[in-house]
Amino acid sequence: MADSAGESDTDGSGSGKGALGRLAELHRRVASLQQENKVLKIELETYKLKCKALQEENKELRRASVTIQARAEQEEEFISNTLFKKIQALKKEKETLAMNYEQEEEFLTNELSRKLMQLRQEKAELEQTLEQEQEFQINKLMKKIKKLEKKIDLENTLEQEQEALVNRLWKRMDRLEAEKRILQEKLEQPVSALPSPQEISMEMSETPENLVKHISFLRHEVERLKQQLCANQLQHSEKMAHYLEEERHMREENLRLQRKLQREVERREALCRQLSESESSLEMDDERHFNEMASQGIRPRTVSSPVPYSSSPSHSRPISPGTPYPVVFSGIKTILSHSIRSCLRPSPKRSGSPDHFKRPTPPPSPNTKLSAPTPHLSHLPIIPPPPPPPNPASMPAFYCCGLLNRPQCRHLA
């Protein structure tokens, strides 16, 4: 604007009209420039307002981003803390599970090894008993077979003797017939000379009546021997049928005893399982009771007794005042386990005469097959009875009062 004013002053000295026209033009230009300046100022103000609004919005966005970032950091820290706690809890649970698994595996291994050893011992005893029973049955059958062979040989000899006797009788009858024909021929011939007394006596003894009587006697004897042979054959067939029936009964008895033995084995396994469950529950109750007594701080009463120590398991040693409680606890637990076993174990059935064993008679025929006998239940090993329960005076008073109310130990009261 200052440049334009200087130019107008220099031009005004030269020409007046041209100066006025330029001045008016300059005024118009100044007015337009002022209007443009105002418009630009207004635009500048609007831009400043927009810039301030954008700055405020930027500040708000920065504040929001800071708060969002802080919140995200807090949430991330919270999530990491919770995950760390969960990981720690899972690690502890994993350790406890591994420890419990190892303990359970060790317990099961020991239990299974103990049961396996017990089953092996029982198997060896049963095999030994079975071998003895089989040997006894085989010896008995062999003796009966030998007796029957002797009897058959005797019958064969009797038949041979009967055949020889019949043949001899037939020969004698033929000879008598020949003598009869000779005598008839002699009778038909004329008498030439008197016979001697010896010939007369021989002829008197060999008369036809005597010969007929002798022949009839021999025929009766043959008939009697034939009847005896038929009776012997009938008796032999009856005995064979009887022996076959006895063999069938013996096989049925063998099968029944095998099934009974299987039932006894299953019953014994069930009783063992029940006993182990009852012992485990009893041990858990004892440990819980002991923990409760230990948490309450109550010491068990000790009883001193002048009774001397006995090494037999049927007598319990009196508890001295200096004996620690775990030793007393283990001894009482052992005594109660024996008592529970005596309650749960079935009483063995003992016969009046254990040495006498009545066995079924085997078949006598040598063609019959020898069946392997099954060991009788009387040959099985008898479990000895457990030791008698201890005197309650040798136990702590609180322990006896707490345990005698259980159904497994009521027989101790």
C-alpha positions as CSV (number, residue, x, y, z in Angstrom):
1,M,0.0,0.0,0.0
2,A,2.9,2.4,0.7
3,D,4.4,1.7,-2.7
4,S,1.1,2.4,-4.4
5,A,0.8,5.7,-2.5
6,G,4.3,6.8,-3.6
7,E,3.6,6.0,-7.2
8,S,0.4,8.0,-7.1
9,D,2.2,11.1,-5.7
10,T,4.9,11.0,-8.4
11,D,2.2,10.5,-11.1
12,G,0.1,13.4,-9.7
13,S,2.7,16.0,-10.3
14,G,2.8,15.0,-14.0
15,S,-0.8,14.9,-14.9
16,G,-3.9,15.7,-12.8
17,K,-6.6,13.8,-14.6
18,G,-4.7,10.6,-14.9
19,A,-3.9,10.8,-11.2
20,L,-7.5,11.1,-10.2
21,G,-8.5,8.2,-12.3
22,R,-5.7,6.1,-10.9
23,L,-6.6,7.3,-7.4
24,A,-10.1,6.1,-7.8
25,E,-8.9,2.9,-9.2
26,L,-6.5,2.5,-6.4
27,H,-9.4,3.2,-3.9
28,R,-11.4,0.5,-5.5
29,R,-8.5,-1.8,-5.4
30,V,-7.9,-0.9,-1.8
31,A,-11.5,-1.5,-1.0
32,S,-11.5,-4.9,-2.7
33,L,-8.2,-5.7,-1.0
34,Q,-9.8,-4.8,2.3
35,Q,-12.8,-7.0,1.6
36,E,-10.5,-9.8,0.6
37,N,-8.5,-9.1,3.8
38,K,-11.7,-9.3,5.8
39,V,-12.7,-12.5,4.1
40,L,-9.3,-13.9,4.7
41,K,-9.4,-12.9,8.3
42,I,-12.8,-14.5,8.7
43,E,-11.4,-17.7,7.0
44,L,-8.4,-17.4,9.3
45,E,-10.7,-17.2,12.4
46,T,-12.7,-20.2,11.1
47,Y,-9.5,-22.1,10.5
48,K,-8.2,-21.1,14.0
49,L,-11.5,-22.4,15.5
50,K,-11.2,-25.6,13.5
51,C,-7.6,-25.9,14.6
52,K,-8.6,-25.4,18.2
53,A,-11.4,-27.9,17.8
54,L,-9.1,-30.4,16.2
55,Q,-6.5,-29.8,18.9
56,E,-9.1,-30.4,21.6
57,E,-10.3,-33.5,19.7
58,N,-6.7,-34.6,19.5
59,K,-6.2,-34.1,23.2
60,E,-9.4,-36.0,23.9
61,L,-8.2,-38.8,21.6
62,R,-4.8,-38.8,23.4
63,R,-6.5,-38.9,26.8
64,A,-8.8,-41.7,25.6
65,S,-5.8,-43.7,24.1
66,V,-3.9,-43.2,27.3
67,T,-6.9,-44.4,29.4
68,I,-7.5,-47.3,27.0
69,Q,-3.9,-48.3,27.1
70,A,-3.8,-48.1,30.9
71,R,-7.0,-50.1,31.1
72,A,-5.6,-52.7,28.6
73,E,-2.4,-52.9,30.7
74,Q,-4.5,-53.4,33.8
75,E,-6.6,-56.1,32.1
76,E,-3.5,-57.7,30.7
77,E,-1.9,-57.7,34.1
78,F,-5.1,-59.1,35.7
79,I,-5.4,-61.8,33.1
80,S,-1.7,-62.7,33.5
81,N,-2.1,-62.8,37.3
82,T,-5.2,-65.0,37.1
83,L,-3.5,-67.3,34.5
84,F,-0.4,-67.5,36.7
85,K,-2.5,-68.4,39.7
86,K,-4.4,-71.0,37.7
87,I,-1.1,-72.4,36.4
88,Q,0.3,-72.6,40.0
89,A,-2.9,-74.3,41.1
90,L,-2.7,-76.8,38.2
91,K,0.9,-77.5,39.0
92,K,0.1,-78.2,42.6
93,E,-2.9,-80.3,41.6
94,K,-0.6,-82.2,39.1
95,E,2.0,-82.8,41.9
96,T,-0.7,-84.1,44.3
97,L,-2.2,-86.3,41.6
98,A,1.2,-87.6,40.7
99,M,1.9,-88.3,44.3
100,N,-1.5,-90.0,44.9
101,Y,-1.0,-92.0,41.7
102,E,2.4,-93.2,42.8
103,Q,1.0,-94.1,46.2
104,E,-2.0,-95.9,44.7
105,E,0.2,-97.6,42.2
106,E,2.6,-98.8,44.9
107,F,-0.3,-99.9,47.1
108,L,-1.9,-101.8,44.2
109,T,1.4,-103.3,43.2
110,N,2.0,-104.6,46.8
111,E,-1.6,-105.8,47.1
112,L,-1.5,-107.6,43.8
113,S,1.9,-109.2,44.5
114,R,0.7,-110.4,47.8
115,K,-2.5,-111.8,46.2
116,L,-0.4,-113.4,43.5
117,M,1.9,-115.1,46.0
118,Q,-1.1,-116.3,47.9
119,L,-2.8,-117.6,44.7
120,R,0.4,-119.4,43.7
121,Q,0.6,-121.1,47.1
122,E,-3.0,-122.1,46.9
123,K,-2.4,-123.4,43.4
124,A,0.6,-125.4,44.5
125,E,-1.4,-126.9,47.4
126,L,-4.4,-127.7,45.2
127,E,-2.1,-129.3,42.5
128,Q,-0.4,-131.4,45.2
129,T,-3.8,-132.4,46.6
130,L,-5.1,-133.2,43.1
131,E,-2.0,-135.3,42.4
132,Q,-2.4,-137.2,45.6
133,E,-6.1,-137.8,44.9
134,Q,-5.5,-138.8,41.3
135,E,-2.8,-141.3,42.4
136,F,-5.1,-142.7,45.1
137,Q,-8.0,-143.1,42.6
138,I,-5.7,-144.6,40.0
139,N,-4.3,-147.1,42.5
140,K,-7.7,-148.0,43.6
141,L,-9.0,-148.4,40.0
142,M,-5.9,-150.5,39.1
143,K,-6.6,-152.8,42.1
144,K,-10.2,-153.2,41.0
145,I,-9.2,-153.8,37.4
146,K,-6.8,-156.6,38.6
147,K,-9.5,-158.1,40.7
148,L,-11.9,-158.1,37.7
149,E,-9.2,-159.5,35.4
150,K,-8.7,-162.3,37.9
151,K,-12.4,-162.9,38.0
152,I,-12.6,-162.9,34.2
153,D,-9.7,-165.4,34.1
154,L,-11.5,-167.5,36.6
155,E,-14.7,-167.4,34.5
156,N,-12.7,-168.3,31.4
157,T,-11.1,-171.2,33.2
158,L,-14.5,-172.3,34.4
159,E,-15.9,-172.2,30.9
160,Q,-12.9,-174.2,29.6
161,E,-13.4,-176.7,32.3
162,Q,-17.1,-176.9,31.5
163,E,-16.3,-177.4,27.8
164,A,-13.7,-180.1,28.7
165,L,-16.3,-181.8,31.0
166,V,-18.9,-181.7,28.3
167,N,-16.5,-183.1,25.7
168,R,-15.4,-185.8,28.1
169,L,-19.1,-186.6,28.8
170,W,-19.8,-186.8,25.1
171,K,-16.8,-189.1,24.6
172,R,-18.0,-191.2,27.5
173,M,-21.5,-191.4,26.1
174,D,-20.1,-192.4,22.7
175,R,-18.0,-195.0,24.4
176,L,-21.0,-196.2,26.4
177,E,-23.1,-196.4,23.2
178,A,-20.3,-198.4,21.6
179,E,-20.2,-200.7,24.7
180,K,-24.0,-200.9,24.5
181,R,-23.9,-202.0,20.9
182,I,-21.2,-204.6,21.8
183,L,-23.3,-205.9,24.6
184,Q,-26.4,-206.2,22.4
185,E,-24.3,-208.0,19.9
186,K,-23.1,-210.4,22.7
187,L,-26.6,-210.9,23.9
188,E,-27.7,-211.8,20.4
189,Q,-24.9,-214.3,20.1
190,P,-25.4,-217.9,21.6
191,V,-24.0,-218.7,25.0
192,S,-20.8,-220.5,24.5
193,A,-19.5,-220.6,28.1
194,L,-20.3,-219.5,31.5
195,P,-18.8,-216.1,32.4
196,S,-16.6,-215.7,35.3
197,P,-17.8,-214.0,38.5
198,Q,-15.6,-210.9,37.8
199,E,-17.3,-210.6,34.4
200,I,-20.7,-211.1,35.9
201,S,-20.0,-208.4,38.5
202,M,-18.7,-206.1,35.7
203,E,-21.8,-206.8,33.7
204,M,-24.0,-206.3,36.7
205,S,-22.4,-202.9,37.3
206,E,-22.6,-201.9,33.7
207,T,-26.2,-202.8,33.2
208,P,-28.3,-200.5,31.0
209,E,-30.2,-199.1,33.9
210,N,-27.0,-198.0,35.6
211,L,-25.7,-196.6,32.4
212,V,-29.0,-194.7,31.8
213,K,-28.9,-193.4,35.4
214,H,-25.3,-192.3,34.9
215,I,-26.1,-190.6,31.6
216,S,-29.1,-188.8,33.2
217,F,-26.9,-187.7,36.1
218,L,-24.3,-186.4,33.6
219,R,-27.1,-184.6,31.7
220,H,-28.4,-183.1,34.9
221,E,-24.9,-182.0,35.8
222,V,-24.4,-180.4,32.3
223,E,-27.8,-178.6,32.7
224,R,-26.8,-177.4,36.1
225,L,-23.5,-176.1,34.9
226,K,-25.2,-174.4,32.0
227,Q,-27.7,-172.8,34.4
228,Q,-24.8,-171.7,36.6
229,L,-23.0,-170.3,33.5
230,C,-26.1,-168.3,32.6
231,A,-26.5,-167.1,36.1
232,N,-22.9,-166.0,36.2
233,Q,-23.3,-164.2,32.9
234,L,-26.4,-162.5,34.1
235,Q,-24.6,-161.5,37.3
236,H,-21.7,-160.2,35.3
237,S,-24.0,-158.1,33.1
238,E,-25.8,-156.7,36.2
239,K,-22.4,-155.9,37.8
240,M,-21.3,-154.1,34.7
241,A,-24.5,-152.1,34.6
242,H,-24.0,-151.3,38.3
243,Y,-20.4,-150.3,37.7
244,L,-21.4,-148.1,34.7
245,E,-24.0,-146.4,36.9
246,E,-21.5,-145.8,39.6
247,E,-19.1,-144.3,37.1
248,R,-21.8,-142.0,35.9
249,H,-22.6,-141.0,39.5
250,M,-18.9,-140.5,40.1
251,R,-18.6,-138.2,37.1
252,E,-21.6,-136.2,38.3
253,E,-20.1,-136.0,41.7
254,N,-16.8,-134.8,40.2
255,L,-18.6,-132.1,38.2
256,R,-20.6,-131.1,41.3
257,L,-17.4,-130.9,43.4
258,Q,-15.7,-128.8,40.7
259,R,-18.6,-126.3,40.7
260,K,-18.7,-126.3,44.5
261,L,-14.9,-125.6,44.5
262,Q,-15.4,-122.7,42.0
263,R,-18.2,-121.3,44.2
264,E,-16.0,-121.5,47.2
265,V,-13.1,-119.8,45.4
266,E,-15.4,-117.0,44.3
267,R,-16.9,-116.7,47.8
268,R,-13.4,-116.5,49.2
269,E,-12.4,-113.8,46.8
270,A,-15.5,-111.8,47.6
271,L,-14.8,-112.2,51.3
272,C,-11.2,-111.0,50.7
273,R,-12.4,-108.0,48.9
274,Q,-15.0,-107.2,51.6
275,L,-12.3,-107.7,54.3
276,S,-9.9,-105.3,52.5
277,E,-12.7,-102.7,52.1
278,S,-13.6,-103.1,55.8
279,E,-9.9,-102.9,56.8
280,S,-9.4,-99.8,54.7
281,S,-12.5,-98.1,56.1
282,L,-11.4,-99.1,59.6
283,E,-7.9,-97.6,59.0
284,M,-9.4,-94.4,57.7
285,D,-11.7,-94.2,60.8
286,D,-8.8,-94.9,63.1
287,E,-6.6,-92.2,61.4
288,R,-9.5,-89.7,61.5
289,H,-10.1,-90.5,65.2
290,F,-6.4,-90.2,65.9
291,N,-6.2,-86.9,64.1
292,E,-9.1,-85.6,66.0
293,M,-7.6,-86.7,69.3
294,A,-4.2,-85.2,68.3
295,S,-5.9,-81.9,67.2
296,Q,-7.7,-81.7,70.5
297,G,-4.4,-82.3,72.4
298,I,-5.7,-85.3,74.4
299,R,-3.2,-88.0,75.3
300,P,-4.4,-91.6,75.5
301,R,-4.5,-93.2,78.9
302,T,-1.8,-95.8,79.5
303,V,-2.3,-98.9,81.6
304,S,0.6,-100.6,83.4
305,S,0.1,-104.2,84.2
306,P,2.4,-106.7,86.0
307,V,1.5,-109.4,83.5
308,P,4.8,-110.7,82.0
309,Y,5.5,-110.4,78.2
310,S,4.3,-113.4,76.1
311,S,5.7,-114.0,72.6
312,S,2.5,-115.8,71.4
313,P,0.2,-113.8,69.2
314,S,-2.8,-114.8,71.3
315,H,-1.7,-112.7,74.3
316,S,-1.3,-108.9,74.1
317,R,1.5,-107.2,75.9
318,P,0.4,-104.6,78.4
319,I,1.1,-101.0,77.5
320,S,3.7,-99.3,79.6
321,P,3.5,-95.6,80.4
322,G,6.6,-94.9,78.3
323,T,5.3,-96.6,75.2
324,P,4.6,-94.0,72.4
325,Y,1.1,-93.8,71.0
326,P,1.9,-94.8,67.4
327,V,3.2,-98.2,68.6
328,V,0.0,-98.6,70.7
329,F,-2.1,-97.6,67.7
330,S,-0.4,-100.0,65.3
331,G,-0.8,-102.9,67.8
332,I,-4.4,-102.1,68.4
333,K,-5.0,-101.9,64.7
334,T,-3.4,-105.3,64.1
335,I,-5.5,-106.9,66.9
336,L,-8.7,-105.4,65.5
337,S,-7.9,-106.5,62.0
338,H,-7.4,-110.1,63.3
339,S,-10.8,-109.8,65.1
340,I,-12.6,-108.5,62.0
341,R,-11.1,-111.4,59.9
342,S,-12.4,-113.8,62.5
343,C,-15.8,-112.2,62.2
344,L,-15.9,-112.2,58.4
345,R,-14.1,-115.6,57.7
346,P,-16.6,-118.5,57.4
347,S,-16.2,-121.3,59.8
348,P,-14.6,-124.4,58.1
349,K,-16.8,-127.5,58.1
350,R,-14.9,-130.3,59.7
351,S,-16.1,-133.8,59.4
352,G,-16.3,-136.1,62.4
353,S,-13.4,-138.3,61.0
354,P,-11.1,-136.2,58.8
355,D,-8.9,-139.2,57.9
356,H,-11.8,-141.2,56.6
357,F,-12.8,-140.3,53.0
358,K,-15.5,-142.2,51.3
359,R,-14.8,-142.3,47.6
360,P,-17.1,-143.6,44.9
361,T,-16.3,-147.0,43.4
362,P,-14.8,-146.9,39.9
363,P,-16.0,-148.9,36.9
364,P,-14.5,-152.4,36.7
365,S,-14.3,-152.7,33.0
366,P,-10.8,-152.2,31.5
367,N,-12.3,-150.6,28.4
368,T,-13.7,-147.6,30.4
369,K,-11.5,-144.5,30.5
370,L,-10.1,-143.3,33.8
371,S,-11.4,-139.9,34.6
372,A,-9.2,-137.5,36.5
373,P,-10.8,-137.0,39.9
374,T,-11.4,-133.7,41.5
375,P,-9.9,-133.0,44.9
376,H,-12.5,-133.1,47.6
377,L,-13.1,-130.1,49.8
378,S,-11.9,-132.0,52.8
379,H,-8.4,-132.2,51.4
380,L,-8.2,-128.4,51.0
381,P,-6.0,-126.6,53.6
382,I,-7.9,-125.6,56.6
383,I,-7.3,-121.9,57.6
384,P,-6.3,-121.8,61.2
385,P,-8.5,-119.7,63.5
386,P,-7.2,-116.2,64.3
387,P,-5.9,-115.3,67.7
388,P,-8.4,-114.5,70.4
389,P,-9.2,-110.8,70.9
390,P,-7.1,-109.0,73.5
391,N,-8.1,-107.9,76.9
392,P,-9.8,-104.5,76.8
393,A,-7.9,-103.6,79.9
394,S,-4.7,-103.5,77.9
395,M,-6.1,-100.9,75.5
396,P,-6.6,-97.2,76.0
397,A,-10.0,-96.5,77.5
398,F,-11.1,-93.9,74.8
399,Y,-10.1,-96.2,72.0
400,C,-12.0,-99.2,73.4
401,C,-15.1,-97.0,74.0
402,G,-14.9,-95.5,70.5
403,L,-14.4,-98.8,68.5
404,L,-16.6,-101.3,70.3
405,N,-19.7,-99.5,69.0
406,R,-18.9,-100.5,65.4
407,P,-20.7,-103.4,63.9
408,Q,-17.5,-105.2,62.9
409,C,-16.1,-105.1,66.4
410,R,-19.2,-105.8,68.5
411,H,-18.0,-109.3,69.2
412,L,-15.2,-107.8,71.3
413,A,-17.6,-106.1,73.8
